[in-house]
Amino acid sequence: MSKKLEVRDSVSNNISEKDAKEFVLDKFEDVKKSNKINDLISFQTNNKFMIMSHDQEELKKLGHIVANYEKGQLSETVAEYEKHLIIALEKEPTIKTHCNVILHVFGFFSKNFSQSEKEMFFDLLKQFQEEKITLGRLLSEINPIIYRFNSTYLASQTYFLLYSNQEEGNLFKILAKSNSKN
């Protein structure tokens, strides 16, 4: 049983799920206006985790639509993409789907983590699963790691833009400071 997750979880980042969907759909309108396959590819890349938090199966379909683009068929490709994007965004994210996204993100830098950082990460994830911390707080902890490992791919993700609490304290920063003093 998956619990639904309310996105409104901080004063500094007071965004509803409806607002997040509208933001993504507005960005897609820009893609449609541009009439360029590269803009569709960029949109898919930048919104991967956002879409994944809603519907992983539709994300796969969207990836196939972009990958199977044939020159001269952009309007058909965009129309098919839009249909599946709307289907994906209609499904509400849950704690379970957000945890899936977070674990995918963790895979980008887990090999570079110390054992204590891994333990801290999984403790934060458990706190989120138990609803002791919000998604925004969890992502605020992960955000600096993205820059620490210079992951421009992750930094460009709409998921972090929409859901992170940017002004929270950060345990990983604190740990990094204590490690640098040793």
MODELLER restraints for C-alpha pairs under 7 A, 6 or more apart:
rsr = mdl.restraints
at = mdl.atoms
rsr.add(forms.Gaussian(group=physical.xy_distance, feature=features.Distance(at['CA:2:A'], at['CA:94:A']), mean=6.04, stdev=0.5))
rsr.add(forms.Gaussian(group=physical.xy_distance, feature=features.Distance(at['CA:2:A'], at['CA:95:A']), mean=6.65, stdev=0.5))
rsr.add(forms.Gaussian(group=physical.xy_distance, feature=features.Distance(at['CA:2:A'], at['CA:96:A']), mean=6.05, stdev=0.5))
rsr.add(forms.Gaussian(group=physical.xy_distance, feature=features.Distance(at['CA:3:A'], at['CA:94:A']), mean=5.54, stdev=0.5))
rsr.add(forms.Gaussian(group=physical.xy_distance, feature=features.Distance(at['CA:3:A'], at['CA:95:A']), mean=5.96, stdev=0.5))
rsr.add(forms.Gaussian(group=physical.xy_distance, feature=features.Distance(at['CA:4:A'], at['CA:93:A']), mean=6.53, stdev=0.5))
rsr.add(forms.Gaussian(group=physical.xy_distance, feature=features.Distance(at['CA:4:A'], at['CA:94:A']), mean=4.47, stdev=0.5))
rsr.add(forms.Gaussian(group=physical.xy_distance, feature=features.Distance(at['CA:4:A'], at['CA:95:A']), mean=6.47, stdev=0.5))
rsr.add(forms.Gaussian(group=physical.xy_distance, feature=features.Distance(at['CA:5:A'], at['CA:93:A']), mean=6.57, stdev=0.5))
rsr.add(forms.Gaussian(group=physical.xy_distance, feature=features.Distance(at['CA:5:A'], at['CA:94:A']), mean=5.16, stdev=0.5))
rsr.add(forms.Gaussian(group=physical.xy_distance, feature=features.Distance(at['CA:5:A'], at['CA:95:A']), mean=5.91, stdev=0.5))
rsr.add(forms.Gaussian(group=physical.xy_distance, feature=features.Distance(at['CA:7:A'], at['CA:15:A']), mean=6.52, stdev=0.5))
rsr.add(forms.Gaussian(group=physical.xy_distance, feature=features.Distance(at['CA:7:A'], at['CA:16:A']), mean=5.51, stdev=0.5))
rsr.add(forms.Gaussian(group=physical.xy_distance, feature=features.Distance(at['CA:7:A'], at['CA:17:A']), mean=5.87, stdev=0.5))
rsr.add(forms.Gaussian(group=physical.xy_distance, feature=features.Distance(at['CA:8:A'], at['CA:14:A']), mean=5.20, stdev=0.5))
rsr.add(forms.Gaussian(group=physical.xy_distance, feature=features.Distance(at['CA:8:A'], at['CA:15:A']), mean=5.53, stdev=0.5))
rsr.add(forms.Gaussian(group=physical.xy_distance, feature=features.Distance(at['CA:8:A'], at['CA:16:A']), mean=5.53, stdev=0.5))
rsr.add(forms.Gaussian(group=physical.xy_distance, feature=features.Distance(at['CA:9:A'], at['CA:134:A']), mean=6.15, stdev=0.5))
rsr.add(forms.Gaussian(group=physical.xy_distance, feature=features.Distance(at['CA:9:A'], at['CA:136:A']), mean=6.55, stdev=0.5))
rsr.add(forms.Gaussian(group=physical.xy_distance, feature=features.Distance(at['CA:10:A'], at['CA:165:A']), mean=6.87, stdev=0.5))
rsr.add(forms.Gaussian(group=physical.xy_distance, feature=features.Distance(at['CA:12:A'], at['CA:165:A']), mean=6.62, stdev=0.5))
rsr.add(forms.Gaussian(group=physical.xy_distance, feature=features.Distance(at['CA:13:A'], at['CA:165:A']), mean=5.79, stdev=0.5))
rsr.add(forms.Gaussian(group=physical.xy_distance, feature=features.Distance(at['CA:20:A'], at['CA:162:A']), mean=6.42, stdev=0.5))
rsr.add(forms.Gaussian(group=physical.xy_distance, feature=features.Distance(at['CA:21:A'], at['CA:89:A']), mean=6.56, stdev=0.5))
rsr.add(forms.Gaussian(group=physical.xy_distance, feature=features.Distance(at['CA:31:A'], at['CA:39:A']), mean=5.63, stdev=0.5))
rsr.add(forms.Gaussian(group=physical.xy_distance, feature=features.Distance(at['CA:31:A'], at['CA:40:A']), mean=5.91, stdev=0.5))
rsr.add(forms.Gaussian(group=physical.xy_distance, feature=features.Distance(at['CA:37:A'], at['CA:74:A']), mean=6.76, stdev=0.5))
rsr.add(forms.Gaussian(group=physical.xy_distance, feature=features.Distance(at['CA:41:A'], at['CA:66:A']), mean=6.66, stdev=0.5))
rsr.add(forms.Gaussian(group=physical.xy_distance, feature=features.Distance(at['CA:46:A'], at['CA:156:A']), mean=5.71, stdev=0.5))
rsr.add(forms.Gaussian(group=physical.xy_distance, feature=features.Distance(at['CA:46:A'], at['CA:157:A']), mean=4.62, stdev=0.5))
rsr.add(forms.Gaussian(group=physical.xy_distance, feature=features.Distance(at['CA:46:A'], at['CA:158:A']), mean=5.90, stdev=0.5))
rsr.add(forms.Gaussian(group=physical.xy_distance, feature=features.Distance(at['CA:47:A'], at['CA:157:A']), mean=5.87, stdev=0.5))
rsr.add(forms.Gaussian(group=physical.xy_distance, feature=features.Distance(at['CA:47:A'], at['CA:158:A']), mean=5.42, stdev=0.5))
rsr.add(forms.Gaussian(group=physical.xy_distance, feature=features.Distance(at['CA:47:A'], at['CA:159:A']), mean=6.84, stdev=0.5))
rsr.add(forms.Gaussian(group=physical.xy_distance, feature=features.Distance(at['CA:49:A'], at['CA:101:A']), mean=6.13, stdev=0.5))
rsr.add(forms.Gaussian(group=physical.xy_distance, feature=features.Distance(at['CA:49:A'], at['CA:157:A']), mean=6.91, stdev=0.5))
rsr.add(forms.Gaussian(group=physical.xy_distance, feature=features.Distance(at['CA:49:A'], at['CA:159:A']), mean=5.80, stdev=0.5))
rsr.add(forms.Gaussian(group=physical.xy_distance, feature=features.Distance(at['CA:50:A'], at['CA:158:A']), mean=6.32, stdev=0.5))
rsr.add(forms.Gaussian(group=physical.xy_distance, feature=features.Distance(at['CA:50:A'], at['CA:159:A']), mean=4.65, stdev=0.5))
rsr.add(forms.Gaussian(group=physical.xy_distance, feature=features.Distance(at['CA:51:A'], at['CA:59:A']), mean=6.09, stdev=0.5))
rsr.add(forms.Gaussian(group=physical.xy_distance, feature=features.Distance(at['CA:51:A'], at['CA:88:A']), mean=6.60, stdev=0.5))
rsr.add(forms.Gaussian(group=physical.xy_distance, feature=features.Distance(at['CA:51:A'], at['CA:89:A']), mean=6.81, stdev=0.5))
rsr.add(forms.Gaussian(group=physical.xy_distance, feature=features.Distance(at['CA:52:A'], at['CA:59:A']), mean=5.93, stdev=0.5))
rsr.add(forms.Gaussian(group=physical.xy_distance, feature=features.Distance(at['CA:52:A'], at['CA:101:A']), mean=6.64, stdev=0.5))
rsr.add(forms.Gaussian(group=physical.xy_distance, feature=features.Distance(at['CA:53:A'], at['CA:93:A']), mean=5.34, stdev=0.5))
rsr.add(forms.Gaussian(group=physical.xy_distance, feature=features.Distance(at['CA:53:A'], at['CA:97:A']), mean=5.06, stdev=0.5))
rsr.add(forms.Gaussian(group=physical.xy_distance, feature=features.Distance(at['CA:53:A'], at['CA:98:A']), mean=5.28, stdev=0.5))
rsr.add(forms.Gaussian(group=physical.xy_distance, feature=features.Distance(at['CA:53:A'], at['CA:101:A']), mean=6.18, stdev=0.5))
rsr.add(forms.Gaussian(group=physical.xy_distance, feature=features.Distance(at['CA:54:A'], at['CA:88:A']), mean=5.94, stdev=0.5))
rsr.add(forms.Gaussian(group=physical.xy_distance, feature=features.Distance(at['CA:54:A'], at['CA:89:A']), mean=5.83, stdev=0.5))
rsr.add(forms.Gaussian(group=physical.xy_distance, feature=features.Distance(at['CA:54:A'], at['CA:91:A']), mean=5.44, stdev=0.5))
rsr.add(forms.Gaussian(group=physical.xy_distance, feature=features.Distance(at['CA:54:A'], at['CA:92:A']), mean=5.63, stdev=0.5))
rsr.add(forms.Gaussian(group=physical.xy_distance, feature=features.Distance(at['CA:54:A'], at['CA:93:A']), mean=4.59, stdev=0.5))
rsr.add(forms.Gaussian(group=physical.xy_distance, feature=features.Distance(at['CA:54:A'], at['CA:97:A']), mean=6.98, stdev=0.5))
rsr.add(forms.Gaussian(group=physical.xy_distance, feature=features.Distance(at['CA:55:A'], at['CA:88:A']), mean=5.18, stdev=0.5))
rsr.add(forms.Gaussian(group=physical.xy_distance, feature=features.Distance(at['CA:55:A'], at['CA:91:A']), mean=6.42, stdev=0.5))
rsr.add(forms.Gaussian(group=physical.xy_distance, feature=features.Distance(at['CA:58:A'], at['CA:84:A']), mean=6.30, stdev=0.5))
rsr.add(forms.Gaussian(group=physical.xy_distance, feature=features.Distance(at['CA:58:A'], at['CA:88:A']), mean=5.48, stdev=0.5))
rsr.add(forms.Gaussian(group=physical.xy_distance, feature=features.Distance(at['CA:62:A'], at['CA:81:A']), mean=5.95, stdev=0.5))
rsr.add(forms.Gaussian(group=physical.xy_distance, feature=features.Distance(at['CA:62:A'], at['CA:84:A']), mean=6.57, stdev=0.5))
rsr.add(forms.Gaussian(group=physical.xy_distance, feature=features.Distance(at['CA:65:A'], at['CA:77:A']), mean=6.64, stdev=0.5))
rsr.add(forms.Gaussian(group=physical.xy_distance, feature=features.Distance(at['CA:65:A'], at['CA:81:A']), mean=6.39, stdev=0.5))
rsr.add(forms.Gaussian(group=physical.xy_distance, feature=features.Distance(at['CA:69:A'], at['CA:77:A']), mean=6.39, stdev=0.5))
rsr.add(forms.Gaussian(group=physical.xy_distance, feature=features.Distance(at['CA:95:A'], at['CA:129:A']), mean=6.34, stdev=0.5))
rsr.add(forms.Gaussian(group=physical.xy_distance, feature=features.Distance(at['CA:124:A'], at['CA:138:A']), mean=6.53, stdev=0.5))
rsr.add(forms.Gaussian(group=physical.xy_distance, feature=features.Distance(at['CA:127:A'], at['CA:133:A']), mean=5.76, stdev=0.5))
rsr.add(forms.Gaussian(group=physical.xy_distance, feature=features.Distance(at['CA:128:A'], at['CA:134:A']), mean=6.00, stdev=0.5))
rsr.add(forms.Gaussian(group=physical.xy_distance, feature=features.Distance(at['CA:128:A'], at['CA:135:A']), mean=6.62, stdev=0.5))
rsr.add(forms.Gaussian(group=physical.xy_distance, feature=features.Distance(at['CA:128:A'], at['CA:138:A']), mean=6.94, stdev=0.5))
rsr.add(forms.Gaussian(group=physical.xy_distance, feature=features.Distance(at['CA:135:A'], at['CA:163:A']), mean=6.86, stdev=0.5))
rsr.add(forms.Gaussian(group=physical.xy_distance, feature=features.Distance(at['CA:136:A'], at['CA:163:A']), mean=5.27, stdev=0.5))
rsr.add(forms.Gaussian(group=physical.xy_distance, feature=features.Distance(at['CA:136:A'], at['CA:164:A']), mean=4.21, stdev=0.5))
rsr.add(forms.Gaussian(group=physical.xy_distance, feature=features.Distance(at['CA:136:A'], at['CA:165:A']), mean=4.64, stdev=0.5))
rsr.add(forms.Gaussian(group=physical.xy_distance, feature=features.Distance(at['CA:137:A'], at['CA:164:A']), mean=6.66, stdev=0.5))
rsr.add(forms.Gaussian(group=physical.xy_distance, feature=features.Distance(at['CA:137:A'], at['CA:165:A']), mean=5.71, stdev=0.5))
rsr.add(forms.Gaussian(group=physical.xy_distance, feature=features.Distance(at['CA:137:A'], at['CA:168:A']), mean=6.68, stdev=0.5))
rsr.add(forms.Gaussian(group=physical.xy_distance, feature=features.Distance(at['CA:139:A'], at['CA:160:A']), mean=6.77, stdev=0.5))
rsr.add(forms.Gaussian(group=physical.xy_distance, feature=features.Distance(at['CA:139:A'], at['CA:164:A']), mean=4.96, stdev=0.5))
rsr.add(forms.Gaussian(group=physical.xy_distance, feature=features.Distance(at['CA:140:A'], at['CA:164:A']), mean=5.23, stdev=0.5))
rsr.add(forms.Gaussian(group=physical.xy_distance, feature=features.Distance(at['CA:140:A'], at['CA:165:A']), mean=5.27, stdev=0.5))
rsr.add(forms.Gaussian(group=physical.xy_distance, feature=features.Distance(at['CA:140:A'], at['CA:166:A']), mean=5.80, stdev=0.5))
rsr.add(forms.Gaussian(group=physical.xy_distance, feature=features.Distance(at['CA:140:A'], at['CA:168:A']), mean=6.24, stdev=0.5))
rsr.add(forms.Gaussian(group=physical.xy_distance, feature=features.Distance(at['CA:140:A'], at['CA:170:A']), mean=6.89, stdev=0.5))
rsr.add(forms.Gaussian(group=physical.xy_distance, feature=features.Distance(at['CA:141:A'], at['CA:170:A']), mean=5.22, stdev=0.5))
rsr.add(forms.Gaussian(group=physical.xy_distance, feature=features.Distance(at['CA:141:A'], at['CA:171:A']), mean=6.54, stdev=0.5))
rsr.add(forms.Gaussian(group=physical.xy_distance, feature=features.Distance(at['CA:141:A'], at['CA:172:A']), mean=6.56, stdev=0.5))
rsr.add(forms.Gaussian(group=physical.xy_distance, feature=features.Distance(at['CA:146:A'], at['CA:154:A']), mean=6.47, stdev=0.5))
rsr.add(forms.Gaussian(group=physical.xy_distance, feature=features.Distance(at['CA:146:A'], at['CA:155:A']), mean=6.35, stdev=0.5))
